[in-house]
Amino acid sequence: MNQPIELSLEQQFSLCSFQTQVNQMSREQAQEFLVKLYEQMMMRETMYRHFLKHQWGLEPNPGLE
């Protein structure tokens, strides 16, 4: 686990494409985009937590209570 995690070639390409898109945005567009991106990241984190709780049996089943 001491090895750094590296991006795949496809992810590196995607990152370069993303950088090009962001560089072409105005400051206002980039700020709006960042806020939306952060919101999506928080939603994904919440979904992962919910999924893990469900998979690990840490949340009650609504139909069994």
mmCIF file of the N, C-alpha and C atoms, coordinates in Angstrom:
data_MODEL
# 
_entry.id   MODEL 
# 
loop_
_atom_site.group_PDB 
_atom_site.id 
_atom_site.type_symbol 
_atom_site.label_atom_id 
_atom_site.label_alt_id 
_atom_site.label_comp_id 
_atom_site.label_asym_id 
_atom_site.label_entity_id 
_atom_site.label_seq_id 
_atom_site.pdbx_PDB_ins_code 
_atom_site.Cartn_x 
_atom_site.Cartn_y 
_atom_site.Cartn_z 
_atom_site.occupancy 
_atom_site.B_iso_or_equiv 
_atom_site.pdbx_formal_charge 
_atom_site.auth_seq_id 
_atom_site.auth_comp_id 
_atom_site.auth_asym_id 
_atom_site.auth_atom_id 
_atom_site.pdbx_PDB_model_num 
ATOM 1   N N  . MET A 1 1  ? 0.821   -1.192 0.000   1.00 0.00 ? 1  MET A N  1 
ATOM 2   C CA . MET A 1 1  ? 0.000   0.000  0.000   1.00 0.00 ? 1  MET A CA 1 
ATOM 3   C C  . MET A 1 1  ? 0.865   1.257  0.000   1.00 0.00 ? 1  MET A C  1 
ATOM 4   N N  . ASN A 1 2  ? 2.168   1.099  -0.125  1.00 0.00 ? 2  ASN A N  1 
ATOM 5   C CA . ASN A 1 2  ? 3.065   2.244  -0.163  1.00 0.00 ? 2  ASN A CA 1 
ATOM 6   C C  . ASN A 1 2  ? 3.162   2.867  -1.546  1.00 0.00 ? 2  ASN A C  1 
ATOM 7   N N  . GLN A 1 3  ? 2.639   2.170  -2.560  1.00 0.00 ? 3  GLN A N  1 
ATOM 8   C CA . GLN A 1 3  ? 2.690   2.693  -3.917  1.00 0.00 ? 3  GLN A CA 1 
ATOM 9   C C  . GLN A 1 3  ? 1.663   3.800  -4.095  1.00 0.00 ? 3  GLN A C  1 
ATOM 10  N N  . PRO A 1 4  ? 2.059   4.895  -4.755  1.00 0.00 ? 4  PRO A N  1 
ATOM 11  C CA . PRO A 1 4  ? 1.063   5.934  -5.025  1.00 0.00 ? 4  PRO A CA 1 
ATOM 12  C C  . PRO A 1 4  ? 0.066   5.443  -6.077  1.00 0.00 ? 4  PRO A C  1 
ATOM 13  N N  . ILE A 1 5  ? -1.161  5.847  -5.934  1.00 0.00 ? 5  ILE A N  1 
ATOM 14  C CA . ILE A 1 5  ? -2.189  5.471  -6.902  1.00 0.00 ? 5  ILE A CA 1 
ATOM 15  C C  . ILE A 1 5  ? -2.041  6.366  -8.120  1.00 0.00 ? 5  ILE A C  1 
ATOM 16  N N  . GLU A 1 6  ? -2.002  5.763  -9.289  1.00 0.00 ? 6  GLU A N  1 
ATOM 17  C CA . GLU A 1 6  ? -1.832  6.514  -10.521 1.00 0.00 ? 6  GLU A CA 1 
ATOM 18  C C  . GLU A 1 6  ? -3.093  6.416  -11.361 1.00 0.00 ? 6  GLU A C  1 
ATOM 19  N N  . LEU A 1 7  ? -3.311  7.446  -12.173 1.00 0.00 ? 7  LEU A N  1 
ATOM 20  C CA . LEU A 1 7  ? -4.450  7.456  -13.072 1.00 0.00 ? 7  LEU A CA 1 
ATOM 21  C C  . LEU A 1 7  ? -4.168  6.581  -14.280 1.00 0.00 ? 7  LEU A C  1 
ATOM 22  N N  . SER A 1 8  ? -5.214  5.940  -14.778 1.00 0.00 ? 8  SER A N  1 
ATOM 23  C CA . SER A 1 8  ? -5.069  5.161  -16.007 1.00 0.00 ? 8  SER A CA 1 
ATOM 24  C C  . SER A 1 8  ? -4.863  6.131  -17.174 1.00 0.00 ? 8  SER A C  1 
ATOM 25  N N  . LEU A 1 9  ? -4.479  5.607  -18.307 1.00 0.00 ? 9  LEU A N  1 
ATOM 26  C CA . LEU A 1 9  ? -4.273  6.438  -19.492 1.00 0.00 ? 9  LEU A CA 1 
ATOM 27  C C  . LEU A 1 9  ? -5.576  7.127  -19.887 1.00 0.00 ? 9  LEU A C  1 
ATOM 28  N N  . GLU A 1 10 ? -6.679  6.401  -19.787 1.00 0.00 ? 10 GLU A N  1 
ATOM 29  C CA . GLU A 1 10 ? -7.988  6.978  -20.098 1.00 0.00 ? 10 GLU A CA 1 
ATOM 30  C C  . GLU A 1 10 ? -8.329  8.122  -19.138 1.00 0.00 ? 10 GLU A C  1 
ATOM 31  N N  . GLN A 1 11 ? -8.030  7.937  -17.850 1.00 0.00 ? 11 GLN A N  1 
ATOM 32  C CA . GLN A 1 11 ? -8.286  8.994  -16.864 1.00 0.00 ? 11 GLN A CA 1 
ATOM 33  C C  . GLN A 1 11 ? -7.396  10.206 -17.105 1.00 0.00 ? 11 GLN A C  1 
ATOM 34  N N  . GLN A 1 12 ? -6.153  9.983  -17.495 1.00 0.00 ? 12 GLN A N  1 
ATOM 35  C CA . GLN A 1 12 ? -5.253  11.089 -17.805 1.00 0.00 ? 12 GLN A CA 1 
ATOM 36  C C  . GLN A 1 12 ? -5.776  11.894 -18.990 1.00 0.00 ? 12 GLN A C  1 
ATOM 37  N N  . PHE A 1 13 ? -6.267  11.205 -20.005 1.00 0.00 ? 13 PHE A N  1 
ATOM 38  C CA . PHE A 1 13 ? -6.843  11.876 -21.169 1.00 0.00 ? 13 PHE A CA 1 
ATOM 39  C C  . PHE A 1 13 ? -8.070  12.683 -20.759 1.00 0.00 ? 13 PHE A C  1 
ATOM 40  N N  . SER A 1 14 ? -8.916  12.078 -19.939 1.00 0.00 ? 14 SER A N  1 
ATOM 41  C CA . SER A 1 14 ? -10.120 12.752 -19.457 1.00 0.00 ? 14 SER A CA 1 
ATOM 42  C C  . SER A 1 14 ? -9.761  14.003 -18.664 1.00 0.00 ? 14 SER A C  1 
ATOM 43  N N  . LEU A 1 15 ? -8.729  13.921 -17.851 1.00 0.00 ? 15 LEU A N  1 
ATOM 44  C CA . LEU A 1 15 ? -8.277  15.064 -17.070 1.00 0.00 ? 15 LEU A CA 1 
ATOM 45  C C  . LEU A 1 15 ? -7.780  16.194 -17.979 1.00 0.00 ? 15 LEU A C  1 
ATOM 46  N N  . CYS A 1 16 ? -7.031  15.852 -19.000 1.00 0.00 ? 16 CYS A N  1 
ATOM 47  C CA . CYS A 1 16 ? -6.561  16.871 -19.952 1.00 0.00 ? 16 CYS A CA 1 
ATOM 48  C C  . CYS A 1 16 ? -7.725  17.528 -20.678 1.00 0.00 ? 16 CYS A C  1 
ATOM 49  N N  . SER A 1 17 ? -8.696  16.736 -21.060 1.00 0.00 ? 17 SER A N  1 
ATOM 50  C CA . SER A 1 17 ? -9.885  17.269 -21.721 1.00 0.00 ? 17 SER A CA 1 
ATOM 51  C C  . SER A 1 17 ? -10.645 18.204 -20.785 1.00 0.00 ? 17 SER A C  1 
ATOM 52  N N  . PHE A 1 18 ? -10.780 17.797 -19.533 1.00 0.00 ? 18 PHE A N  1 
ATOM 53  C CA . PHE A 1 18 ? -11.448 18.612 -18.526 1.00 0.00 ? 18 PHE A CA 1 
ATOM 54  C C  . PHE A 1 18 ? -10.713 19.932 -18.327 1.00 0.00 ? 18 PHE A C  1 
ATOM 55  N N  . GLN A 1 19 ? -9.402  19.872 -18.253 1.00 0.00 ? 19 GLN A N  1 
ATOM 56  C CA . GLN A 1 19 ? -8.590  21.076 -18.075 1.00 0.00 ? 19 GLN A CA 1 
ATOM 57  C C  . GLN A 1 19 ? -8.792  22.044 -19.241 1.00 0.00 ? 19 GLN A C  1 
ATOM 58  N N  . THR A 1 20 ? -8.848  21.516 -20.449 1.00 0.00 ? 20 THR A N  1 
ATOM 59  C CA . THR A 1 20 ? -9.081  22.360 -21.623 1.00 0.00 ? 20 THR A CA 1 
ATOM 60  C C  . THR A 1 20 ? -10.436 23.058 -21.533 1.00 0.00 ? 20 THR A C  1 
ATOM 61  N N  . GLN A 1 21 ? -11.456 22.313 -21.123 1.00 0.00 ? 21 GLN A N  1 
ATOM 62  C CA . GLN A 1 21 ? -12.794 22.894 -20.987 1.00 0.00 ? 21 GLN A CA 1 
ATOM 63  C C  . GLN A 1 21 ? -12.808 23.995 -19.936 1.00 0.00 ? 21 GLN A C  1 
ATOM 64  N N  . VAL A 1 22 ? -12.193 23.746 -18.798 1.00 0.00 ? 22 VAL A N  1 
ATOM 65  C CA . VAL A 1 22 ? -12.174 24.727 -17.715 1.00 0.00 ? 22 VAL A CA 1 
ATOM 66  C C  . VAL A 1 22 ? -11.395 25.975 -18.141 1.00 0.00 ? 22 VAL A C  1 
ATOM 67  N N  . ASN A 1 23 ? -10.301 25.786 -18.840 1.00 0.00 ? 23 ASN A N  1 
ATOM 68  C CA . ASN A 1 23 ? -9.501  26.923 -19.288 1.00 0.00 ? 23 ASN A CA 1 
ATOM 69  C C  . ASN A 1 23 ? -10.273 27.838 -20.238 1.00 0.00 ? 23 ASN A C  1 
ATOM 70  N N  . GLN A 1 24 ? -11.275 27.299 -20.910 1.00 0.00 ? 24 GLN A N  1 
ATOM 71  C CA . GLN A 1 24 ? -12.065 28.082 -21.855 1.00 0.00 ? 24 GLN A CA 1 
ATOM 72  C C  . GLN A 1 24 ? -13.261 28.769 -21.191 1.00 0.00 ? 24 GLN A C  1 
ATOM 73  N N  . MET A 1 25 ? -13.503 28.492 -19.919 1.00 0.00 ? 25 MET A N  1 
ATOM 74  C CA . MET A 1 25 ? -14.632 29.085 -19.193 1.00 0.00 ? 25 MET A CA 1 
ATOM 75  C C  . MET A 1 25 ? -14.269 30.479 -18.698 1.00 0.00 ? 25 MET A C  1 
ATOM 76  N N  . SER A 1 26 ? -15.317 31.285 -18.546 1.00 0.00 ? 26 SER A N  1 
ATOM 77  C CA . SER A 1 26 ? -15.111 32.565 -17.866 1.00 0.00 ? 26 SER A CA 1 
ATOM 78  C C  . SER A 1 26 ? -14.963 32.278 -16.375 1.00 0.00 ? 26 SER A C  1 
ATOM 79  N N  . ARG A 1 27 ? -14.543 33.267 -15.629 1.00 0.00 ? 27 ARG A N  1 
ATOM 80  C CA . ARG A 1 27 ? -14.396 33.109 -14.175 1.00 0.00 ? 27 ARG A CA 1 
ATOM 81  C C  . ARG A 1 27 ? -15.726 32.744 -13.539 1.00 0.00 ? 27 ARG A C  1 
ATOM 82  N N  . GLU A 1 28 ? -16.802 33.403 -13.958 1.00 0.00 ? 28 GLU A N  1 
ATOM 83  C CA . GLU A 1 28 ? -18.133 33.138 -13.394 1.00 0.00 ? 28 GLU A CA 1 
ATOM 84  C C  . GLU A 1 28 ? -18.590 31.722 -13.720 1.00 0.00 ? 28 GLU A C  1 
ATOM 85  N N  . GLN A 1 29 ? -18.364 31.285 -14.965 1.00 0.00 ? 29 GLN A N  1 
ATOM 86  C CA . GLN A 1 29 ? -18.742 29.926 -15.354 1.00 0.00 ? 29 GLN A CA 1 
ATOM 87  C C  . GLN A 1 29 ? -17.968 28.899 -14.531 1.00 0.00 ? 29 GLN A C  1 
ATOM 88  N N  . ALA A 1 30 ? -16.677 29.147 -14.345 1.00 0.00 ? 30 ALA A N  1 
ATOM 89  C CA . ALA A 1 30 ? -15.850 28.214 -13.584 1.00 0.00 ? 30 ALA A CA 1 
ATOM 90  C C  . ALA A 1 30 ? -16.301 28.139 -12.125 1.00 0.00 ? 30 ALA A C  1 
ATOM 91  N N  . GLN A 1 31 ? -16.674 29.290 -11.550 1.00 0.00 ? 31 GLN A N  1 
ATOM 92  C CA . GLN A 1 31 ? -17.135 29.286 -10.162 1.00 0.00 ? 31 GLN A CA 1 
ATOM 93  C C  . GLN A 1 31 ? -18.443 28.516 -10.026 1.00 0.00 ? 31 GLN A C  1 
ATOM 94  N N  . GLU A 1 32 ? -19.382 28.733 -10.937 1.00 0.00 ? 32 GLU A N  1 
ATOM 95  C CA . GLU A 1 32 ? -20.651 27.989 -10.905 1.00 0.00 ? 32 GLU A CA 1 
ATOM 96  C C  . GLU A 1 32 ? -20.393 26.496 -11.086 1.00 0.00 ? 32 GLU A C  1 
ATOM 97  N N  . PHE A 1 33 ? -19.495 26.172 -11.986 1.00 0.00 ? 33 PHE A N  1 
ATOM 98  C CA . PHE A 1 33 ? -19.163 24.783 -12.252 1.00 0.00 ? 33 PHE A CA 1 
ATOM 99  C C  . PHE A 1 33 ? -18.572 24.109 -11.016 1.00 0.00 ? 33 PHE A C  1 
ATOM 100 N N  . LEU A 1 34 ? -17.674 24.809 -10.327 1.00 0.00 ? 34 LEU A N  1 
ATOM 101 C CA . LEU A 1 34 ? -17.065 24.257 -9.120  1.00 0.00 ? 34 LEU A CA 1 
ATOM 102 C C  . LEU A 1 34 ? -18.092 23.969 -8.039  1.00 0.00 ? 34 LEU A C  1 
ATOM 103 N N  . VAL A 1 35 ? -19.043 24.868 -7.865  1.00 0.00 ? 35 VAL A N  1 
ATOM 104 C CA . VAL A 1 35 ? -20.080 24.659 -6.856  1.00 0.00 ? 35 VAL A CA 1 
ATOM 105 C C  . VAL A 1 35 ? -20.913 23.425 -7.214  1.00 0.00 ? 35 VAL A C  1 
ATOM 106 N N  . LYS A 1 36 ? -21.292 23.289 -8.484  1.00 0.00 ? 36 LYS A N  1 
ATOM 107 C CA . LYS A 1 36 ? -22.074 22.125 -8.908  1.00 0.00 ? 36 LYS A CA 1 
ATOM 108 C C  . LYS A 1 36 ? -21.270 20.839 -8.767  1.00 0.00 ? 36 LYS A C  1 
ATOM 109 N N  . LEU A 1 37 ? -19.993 20.910 -9.119  1.00 0.00 ? 37 LEU A N  1 
ATOM 110 C CA . LEU A 1 37 ? -19.134 19.736 -8.996  1.00 0.00 ? 37 LEU A CA 1 
ATOM 111 C C  . LEU A 1 37 ? -19.003 19.305 -7.543  1.00 0.00 ? 37 LEU A C  1 
ATOM 112 N N  . TYR A 1 38 ? -18.834 20.266 -6.645  1.00 0.00 ? 38 TYR A N  1 
ATOM 113 C CA . TYR A 1 38 ? -18.725 19.958 -5.215  1.00 0.00 ? 38 TYR A CA 1 
ATOM 114 C C  . TYR A 1 38 ? -20.013 19.326 -4.702  1.00 0.00 ? 38 TYR A C  1 
ATOM 115 N N  . GLU A 1 39 ? -21.151 19.849 -5.141  1.00 0.00 ? 39 GLU A N  1 
ATOM 116 C CA . GLU A 1 39 ? -22.435 19.269 -4.746  1.00 0.00 ? 39 GLU A CA 1 
ATOM 117 C C  . GLU A 1 39 ? -22.541 17.816 -5.211  1.00 0.00 ? 39 GLU A C  1 
ATOM 118 N N  . GLN A 1 40 ? -22.136 17.551 -6.442  1.00 0.00 ? 40 GLN A N  1 
ATOM 119 C CA . GLN A 1 40 ? -22.175 16.182 -6.956  1.00 0.00 ? 40 GLN A CA 1 
ATOM 120 C C  . GLN A 1 40 ? -21.240 15.266 -6.178  1.00 0.00 ? 40 GLN A C  1 
ATOM 121 N N  . MET A 1 41 ? -20.074 15.772 -5.793  1.00 0.00 ? 41 MET A N  1 
ATOM 122 C CA . MET A 1 41 ? -19.140 14.970 -4.993  1.00 0.00 ? 41 MET A CA 1 
ATOM 123 C C  . MET A 1 41 ? -19.749 14.616 -3.641  1.00 0.00 ? 41 MET A C  1 
ATOM 124 N N  . MET A 1 42 ? -20.430 15.581 -3.017  1.00 0.00 ? 42 MET A N  1 
ATOM 125 C CA . MET A 1 42 ? -21.064 15.317 -1.721  1.00 0.00 ? 42 MET A CA 1 
ATOM 126 C C  . MET A 1 42 ? -22.196 14.305 -1.880  1.00 0.00 ? 42 MET A C  1 
ATOM 127 N N  . MET A 1 43 ? -22.966 14.409 -2.961  1.00 0.00 ? 43 MET A N  1 
ATOM 128 C CA . MET A 1 43 ? -24.051 13.453 -3.195  1.00 0.00 ? 43 MET A CA 1 
ATOM 129 C C  . MET A 1 43 ? -23.493 12.052 -3.415  1.00 0.00 ? 43 MET A C  1 
ATOM 130 N N  . ARG A 1 44 ? -22.403 11.947 -4.153  1.00 0.00 ? 44 ARG A N  1 
ATOM 131 C CA . ARG A 1 44 ? -21.794 10.642 -4.399  1.00 0.00 ? 44 ARG A CA 1 
ATOM 132 C C  . ARG A 1 44 ? -21.290 10.041 -3.087  1.00 0.00 ? 44 ARG A C  1 
ATOM 133 N N  . GLU A 1 45 ? -20.678 10.870 -2.252  1.00 0.00 ? 45 GLU A N  1 
ATOM 134 C CA . GLU A 1 45 ? -20.193 10.390 -0.954  1.00 0.00 ? 45 GLU A CA 1 
ATOM 135 C C  . GLU A 1 45 ? -21.353 9.877  -0.100  1.00 0.00 ? 45 GLU A C  1 
ATOM 136 N N  . THR A 1 46 ? -22.460 10.602 -0.110  1.00 0.00 ? 46 THR A N  1 
ATOM 137 C CA . THR A 1 46 ? -23.642 10.184 0.645   1.00 0.00 ? 46 THR A CA 1 
ATOM 138 C C  . THR A 1 46 ? -24.191 8.865  0.115   1.00 0.00 ? 46 THR A C  1 
ATOM 139 N N  . MET A 1 47 ? -24.209 8.715  -1.204  1.00 0.00 ? 47 MET A N  1 
ATOM 140 C CA . MET A 1 47 ? -24.682 7.457  -1.790  1.00 0.00 ? 47 MET A CA 1 
ATOM 141 C C  . MET A 1 47 ? -23.756 6.304  -1.428  1.00 0.00 ? 47 MET A C  1 
ATOM 142 N N  . TYR A 1 48 ? -22.431 6.539  -1.451  1.00 0.00 ? 48 TYR A N  1 
ATOM 143 C CA . TYR A 1 48 ? -21.481 5.490  -1.060  1.00 0.00 ? 48 TYR A CA 1 
ATOM 144 C C  . TYR A 1 48 ? -21.701 5.071  0.388   1.00 0.00 ? 48 TYR A C  1 
ATOM 145 N N  . ARG A 1 49 ? -21.875 6.048  1.274   1.00 0.00 ? 49 ARG A N  1 
ATOM 146 C CA . ARG A 1 49 ? -22.120 5.722  2.681   1.00 0.00 ? 49 ARG A CA 1 
ATOM 147 C C  . ARG A 1 49 ? -23.381 4.883  2.841   1.00 0.00 ? 49 ARG A C  1 
ATOM 148 N N  . HIS A 1 50 ? -24.447 5.314  2.161   1.00 0.00 ? 50 HIS A N  1 
ATOM 149 C CA . HIS A 1 50 ? -25.717 4.587  2.236   1.00 0.00 ? 50 HIS A CA 1 
ATOM 150 C C  . HIS A 1 50 ? -25.532 3.164  1.709   1.00 0.00 ? 50 HIS A C  1 
ATOM 151 N N  . PHE A 1 51 ? -24.857 3.043  0.574   1.00 0.00 ? 51 PHE A N  1 
ATOM 152 C CA . PHE A 1 51 ? -24.634 1.730  -0.022  1.00 0.00 ? 51 PHE A CA 1 
ATOM 153 C C  . PHE A 1 51 ? -23.820 0.828  0.918   1.00 0.00 ? 51 PHE A C  1 
ATOM 154 N N  . LEU A 1 52 ? -22.746 1.376  1.483   1.00 0.00 ? 52 LEU A N  1 
ATOM 155 C CA . LEU A 1 52 ? -21.921 0.574  2.394   1.00 0.00 ? 52 LEU A CA 1 
ATOM 156 C C  . LEU A 1 52 ? -22.683 0.170  3.646   1.00 0.00 ? 52 LEU A C  1 
ATOM 157 N N  . LYS A 1 53 ? -23.453 1.100  4.214   1.00 0.00 ? 53 LYS A N  1 
ATOM 158 C CA . LYS A 1 53 ? -24.259 0.749  5.386   1.00 0.00 ? 53 LYS A CA 1 
ATOM 159 C C  . LYS A 1 53 ? -25.222 -0.379 5.055   1.00 0.00 ? 53 LYS A C  1 
ATOM 160 N N  . HIS A 1 54 ? -25.827 -0.296 3.883   1.00 0.00 ? 54 HIS A N  1 
ATOM 161 C CA . HIS A 1 54 ? -26.772 -1.337 3.465   1.00 0.00 ? 54 HIS A CA 1 
ATOM 162 C C  . HIS A 1 54 ? -26.047 -2.675 3.261   1.00 0.00 ? 54 HIS A C  1 
ATOM 163 N N  . GLN A 1 55 ? -24.917 -2.632 2.565   1.00 0.00 ? 55 GLN A N  1 
ATOM 164 C CA . GLN A 1 55 ? -24.167 -3.860 2.293   1.00 0.00 ? 55 GLN A CA 1 
ATOM 165 C C  . GLN A 1 55 ? -23.626 -4.499 3.569   1.00 0.00 ? 55 GLN A C  1 
ATOM 166 N N  . TRP A 1 56 ? -23.237 -3.705 4.522   1.00 0.00 ? 56 TRP A N  1 
ATOM 167 C CA . TRP A 1 56 ? -22.673 -4.213 5.770   1.00 0.00 ? 56 TRP A CA 1 
ATOM 168 C C  . TRP A 1 56 ? -23.742 -4.482 6.821   1.00 0.00 ? 56 TRP A C  1 
ATOM 169 N N  . GLY A 1 57 ? -25.007 -4.238 6.476   1.00 0.00 ? 57 GLY A N  1 
ATOM 170 C CA . GLY A 1 57 ? -26.091 -4.507 7.401   1.00 0.00 ? 57 GLY A CA 1 
ATOM 171 C C  . GLY A 1 57 ? -26.128 -3.549 8.581   1.00 0.00 ? 57 GLY A C  1 
ATOM 172 N N  . LEU A 1 58 ? -25.693 -2.323 8.379   1.00 0.00 ? 58 LEU A N  1 
ATOM 173 C CA . LEU A 1 58 ? -25.637 -1.359 9.470   1.00 0.00 ? 58 LEU A CA 1 
ATOM 174 C C  . LEU A 1 58 ? -26.853 -0.446 9.539   1.00 0.00 ? 58 LEU A C  1 
ATOM 175 N N  . GLU A 1 59 ? -27.766 -0.591 8.596   1.00 0.00 ? 59 GLU A N  1 
ATOM 176 C CA . GLU A 1 59 ? -28.968 0.217  8.654   1.00 0.00 ? 59 GLU A CA 1 
ATOM 177 C C  . GLU A 1 59 ? -30.181 -0.702 8.698   1.00 0.00 ? 59 GLU A C  1 
ATOM 178 N N  . PRO A 1 60 ? -31.207 -0.306 9.402   1.00 0.00 ? 60 PRO A N  1 
ATOM 179 C CA . PRO A 1 60 ? -32.385 -1.170 9.532   1.00 0.00 ? 60 PRO A CA 1 
ATOM 180 C C  . PRO A 1 60 ? -33.123 -1.305 8.208   1.00 0.00 ? 60 PRO A C  1 
ATOM 181 N N  . ASN A 1 61 ? -33.758 -2.453 8.021   1.00 0.00 ? 61 ASN A N  1 
ATOM 182 C CA . ASN A 1 61 ? -34.614 -2.661 6.843   1.00 0.00 ? 61 ASN A CA 1 
ATOM 183 C C  . ASN A 1 61 ? -35.982 -2.059 7.149   1.00 0.00 ? 61 ASN A C  1 
ATOM 184 N N  . PRO A 1 62 ? -36.457 -1.122 6.335   1.00 0.00 ? 62 PRO A N  1 
ATOM 185 C CA . PRO A 1 62 ? -37.715 -0.446 6.628   1.00 0.00 ? 62 PRO A CA 1 
ATOM 186 C C  . PRO A 1 62 ? -38.926 -1.386 6.722   1.00 0.00 ? 62 PRO A C  1 
ATOM 187 N N  . GLY A 1 63 ? -38.912 -2.481 5.976   1.00 0.00 ? 63 GLY A N  1 
ATOM 188 C CA . GLY A 1 63 ? -40.050 -3.387 5.984   1.00 0.00 ? 63 GLY A CA 1 
ATOM 189 C C  . GLY A 1 63 ? -40.068 -4.354 7.156   1.00 0.00 ? 63 GLY A C  1 
ATOM 190 N N  . LEU A 1 64 ? -39.001 -4.422 7.932   1.00 0.00 ? 64 LEU A N  1 
ATOM 191 C CA . LEU A 1 64 ? -38.917 -5.406 9.007   1.00 0.00 ? 64 LEU A CA 1 
ATOM 192 C C  . LEU A 1 64 ? -39.112 -4.809 10.392  1.00 0.00 ? 64 LEU A C  1 
ATOM 193 N N  . GLU A 1 65 ? -39.333 -3.522 10.475  1.00 0.00 ? 65 GLU A N  1 
ATOM 194 C CA . GLU A 1 65 ? -39.476 -2.916 11.793  1.00 0.00 ? 65 GLU A CA 1 
ATOM 195 C C  . GLU A 1 65 ? -40.910 -2.906 12.244  1.00 0.00 ? 65 GLU A C  1 
# 
